[in-house]
């Protein structure tokens, strides 16, 4: 779930995503403020998840794949940097 939220934040910053599509995550935030916006026995988490999933469905697949690939590269960079041990090489 965390990776999906990171993906949504990355897509929100991408200028190639249509501005009308970017409205959907904001609508989910509005629903948090005004929970009676959609009447019925809907749970807040379900409605917010539906808005965010609909957002991901409307974003072109190539943009999603590009951002997922970039996320994986960033994850590997941080894990590789964590595994580096500083040292000195002595040659005799």
C-alpha positions as MATLAB code, in Angstrom:
seq = 'XXXXXXXXXXXXXXXXXXXXXXXXXXXXXXXXXXXXXXXXXXXXXXXXXXXXXXXXXXXXXXXXXXXXXXXXXXXXXXXXXXXXXXXXXXXX';
ca = [
       0.000    0.000    0.000;
       2.883    2.376    0.768;
       4.406    1.801   -2.671;
       1.056    2.528   -4.292;
       0.728    5.816   -2.391;
       4.272    6.745   -3.398;
       3.349    5.953   -7.000;
       0.278    8.201   -6.769;
       2.366   11.076   -5.374;
       4.895   10.637   -8.184;
       2.131   10.647  -10.786;
       0.563   13.746   -9.255;
       3.854   15.602   -9.808;
       4.154   14.369  -13.406;
       3.135   17.061  -15.892;
       2.172   14.414  -18.458;
      -0.821   13.301  -16.366;
      -3.930   15.196  -17.404;
      -5.050   17.790  -14.819;
      -8.636   16.443  -14.761;
      -7.321   13.022  -13.754;
      -5.328   14.632  -10.936;
      -8.612   15.864   -9.444;
      -9.559   12.349   -8.278;
      -7.076   12.122   -5.375;
      -8.221   15.559   -4.253;
     -11.824   14.381   -4.340;
     -10.869   11.578   -1.983;
      -9.418   14.171    0.400;
     -12.618   16.198    0.142;
     -14.528   13.057    1.073;
     -12.456   12.862    4.252;
     -13.517   16.389    5.148;
     -17.168   15.927    4.135;
     -17.929   12.239    4.696;
     -21.621   12.663    3.807;
     -20.639   13.759    0.297;
     -21.600   10.262   -0.908;
     -24.589    9.046    1.100;
     -24.907    5.448    2.113;
     -23.131    2.860    4.206;
     -19.765    3.370    2.515;
     -16.710    3.128    4.657;
     -14.274    6.017    4.246;
     -11.405    3.711    3.380;
     -13.413    1.998    0.629;
     -14.438    5.269   -1.012;
     -10.934    6.724   -0.848;
      -9.471    3.492   -2.248;
     -11.974    3.563   -5.104;
     -11.041    7.151   -5.991;
      -7.327    6.303   -5.959;
      -7.804    3.101   -7.973;
      -9.890    4.993  -10.522;
      -7.060    7.535  -10.735;
      -4.563    4.747  -11.476;
      -6.878    3.246  -14.093;
      -7.146    6.561  -15.951;
      -3.401    7.289  -15.983;
      -1.759    5.847  -19.116;
      -0.076    2.500  -18.498;
       3.286    3.610  -19.906;
       3.525    6.412  -17.332;
       2.686    4.025  -14.498;
       5.301    1.524  -15.676;
       7.905    4.275  -16.022;
       7.304    5.503  -12.465;
       7.256    1.954  -11.059;
      10.602    1.306  -12.759;
      12.024    4.533  -11.306;
      10.744    3.543   -7.853;
      12.509    0.175   -8.078;
      15.765    1.825   -9.153;
      15.571    4.264   -6.214;
      14.894    1.382   -3.803;
      17.924   -0.542   -5.074;
      20.115    2.550   -4.804;
      19.208    3.062   -1.159;
      19.739   -0.614   -0.285;
      23.062   -0.673   -2.159;
      24.203    2.485   -0.359;
      23.282    0.899    2.977;
      25.491   -2.109    2.185;
      28.627   -0.075    1.349;
      31.414   -0.423    3.865;
      33.988    2.341    3.844;
      37.566    1.178    3.936;
      41.078    1.760    2.693;
      43.155   -0.317    0.330;
      46.797   -0.865    1.234;
      49.182   -2.168   -1.311;
      52.534   -3.502   -0.123;
];
